[in-house]
């Protein structure tokens, strides 16, 4: 049988090249312009406001007044900072810490979201306590004068003045306490940390910015040695919840204590964290890399200990019965009695002469 060979004729080289180049060029867009797809100057200026470390921070009154509705203040506005390593399948926590320690320039490790709700809450509470304090002081002055004028006990003038001073101090104590609370609440925003940098070197330092008490003043910049700044032992930064693993429903901030000055600084959990919250546990919790990487919260550590105790009790109950506590206690008492008996016997035997034969004793 003869087979036709028309389908096996070779194609010309020119047609093959045209076919291949047409296939390659078919996936490219016709009107591709890289410069046209880049953000404009206005768009880039707006985008920089949401990149940590790029926006300019001021102390204007405008940055302290919240925007209505207040739900807008709870919306995150900061994007992840480009170039910051993240712990994942391709990078371990130890490698992330090594990258941070090998920096030669200050590295931004934290930036907070706007603190407008803090200012609003502190302002309202400070005004309330100030009003209460003034009212209580006025009442103290009125009541002390009233008791002085009435003089029900018919005291002499020196005794009346002494009682007037005692009553004035007693009545005004609550008012002074309210004014003291008002002052501390009003100055609370001055302890909020806005930005924080890690400063490498032979002696590691941390630099951060806060708020001035009066709007329009220069931004306070504080530099502290890293070993002088620590968080509380129980308050872990890492919770495993949220984008940076720092979200906590019970408390929306954590405290860093400046040990040498006994001063506290407030860090909002809503904000940008370098890599994730475990880096802060390593830096300020004075933990090892393994402890920080495990990220076991303090409550969970207590839970692990309690579960181990319950497991041990269950094993003892299965081995010694329901009244295992009494049984183990009786065994301990028996052991103590045996030790006491042996000790008394050793004292009695110690009174006999030693080293002499029995016939010479």
DACORNOR-V981293 format. One record per backbone hydrogen bond with DSSP energy under -0.5 kcal/mol. NH is the residue of the N-H (numbers start at 1). CO is the residue of the C=O. E is the energy in kcal/mol with one decimal. If there is no record, write none. Layout:
nh: (NH/NH)
co: (CO/CO)
e: (E/E)
//
This chain:
nh: (8/9/16/17/18/19/20/21/22/23/24/25/26/27/28/32/33/37/38/44/45/46/47/48/49/49/50/51/52/52/54/55/63/64/65/66/72/73/74/75/79/84/85/88/91/96/97/98/99/100/101/102/103/107/109/110/111/112/113/119/120/121/122/123/124/125/126/127/128/129/130/131/132/133/134/135/136/137/138/139/140/141/142/143/144/145/146/147/148/149/150/151/154/160/161/162/163/164/165/166/167/168/169/170/171/172/173/173/175/176/177/178/179/180/181/182/183/184/185/186/187/188/190/191/192/193/194/195/196/197/198/199/199/200/204/205/206/207/208/209/210/216/217/222/224/226/228/229/230/231/232/236/239/240/247/254/256/257/258/259/259/262/263/265/266/267/268/269/271/272/274/276/277/279/280/281/282/283/284/285/285/287/292/293/294/295/296/297/301/302/303/304/305/306/307/308/309/310/311/312/313/314/315/316/317/318/319/320/321/324/327/328/329/330/331/332/333/334/335/336/337/338/339/340/341/342/343/344/345/346/347/348/349/350/351/351/352/360/361)
co: (5/6/12/13/14/15/16/17/18/19/20/21/22/24/25/30/31/33/34/40/41/42/43/44/45/46/47/48/50/79/51/51/60/61/61/64/69/70/71/72/50/81/83/91/88/92/93/94/95/96/97/98/100/198/196/196/272/194/270/115/116/117/118/119/120/121/122/123/124/125/126/127/128/129/130/131/132/133/134/135/136/137/138/139/140/141/142/143/144/145/146/147/151/156/157/158/159/160/161/162/163/164/165/166/167/168/169/170/171/172/173/174/175/176/177/178/179/180/181/182/183/185/187/188/189/266/209/209/110/207/107/197/205/198/202/199/224/197/222/195/220/59/214/208/206/204/225/226/257/284/255/234/245/245/241/267/265/230/263/228/257/258/258/256/191/254/266/252/269/111/109/274/244/276/276/277/278/279/280/280/281/281/288/289/290/291/291/295/297/298/299/300/301/302/303/304/305/306/307/308/309/310/311/312/313/314/315/316/317/321/323/324/325/326/327/328/329/330/331/332/333/334/335/336/337/338/339/340/341/342/343/344/345/346/347/348/349/357/358)
e: (-0.5/-1.4/-1.5/-2.2/-2.2/-1.9/-2.2/-2.5/-1.7/-1.5/-2.0/-2.3/-0.8/-0.8/-0.8/-0.6/-0.6/-1.2/-0.6/-2.8/-2.0/-2.0/-2.4/-2.1/-0.6/-0.6/-1.6/-1.0/-0.5/-0.7/-2.0/-0.7/-0.8/-1.4/-0.7/-0.6/-1.8/-1.3/-1.0/-1.1/-3.5/-1.3/-0.5/-2.5/-0.8/-1.7/-2.2/-2.0/-2.1/-2.0/-2.6/-1.6/-1.3/-2.3/-2.5/-1.5/-1.7/-2.7/-1.6/-1.9/-2.2/-2.6/-2.7/-2.4/-2.3/-2.4/-2.6/-2.2/-2.2/-2.5/-2.1/-2.4/-2.4/-2.5/-2.4/-2.4/-2.6/-2.3/-2.3/-2.5/-2.3/-2.2/-2.4/-3.0/-2.3/-2.0/-2.2/-2.4/-1.8/-2.4/-2.3/-2.0/-1.5/-2.7/-2.2/-1.8/-2.6/-2.3/-2.2/-2.2/-2.6/-2.3/-2.2/-2.4/-3.0/-1.9/-0.6/-0.6/-0.5/-2.4/-2.2/-2.2/-2.2/-2.2/-2.3/-2.2/-2.2/-2.0/-2.3/-2.2/-1.8/-0.8/-1.0/-2.0/-1.5/-2.5/-3.0/-0.6/-2.3/-3.5/-3.2/-0.6/-2.7/-0.7/-0.6/-2.0/-3.0/-2.1/-2.6/-1.9/-1.7/-2.3/-1.4/-3.0/-2.9/-2.8/-1.4/-1.4/-2.0/-1.9/-0.7/-1.3/-3.5/-1.5/-2.3/-2.3/-2.7/-3.6/-4.0/-2.4/-0.9/-1.3/-1.5/-2.9/-3.1/-2.6/-0.5/-2.1/-1.0/-3.1/-2.3/-1.5/-2.3/-1.4/-0.5/-1.6/-1.9/-2.4/-2.9/-0.8/-0.9/-0.9/-2.5/-2.5/-2.0/-1.6/-0.5/-0.6/-2.1/-2.0/-2.2/-2.4/-2.0/-2.5/-2.4/-2.0/-2.1/-2.5/-2.2/-2.2/-2.4/-2.2/-2.0/-2.2/-2.4/-2.1/-1.6/-3.0/-1.6/-0.9/-2.0/-2.8/-2.2/-2.6/-2.1/-2.0/-2.4/-2.6/-2.3/-2.3/-2.4/-2.3/-2.1/-2.4/-2.7/-2.5/-2.0/-2.3/-2.4/-2.2/-1.8/-2.3/-2.6/-1.1/-0.6/-1.1/-0.7/-1.0/-0.8)
//
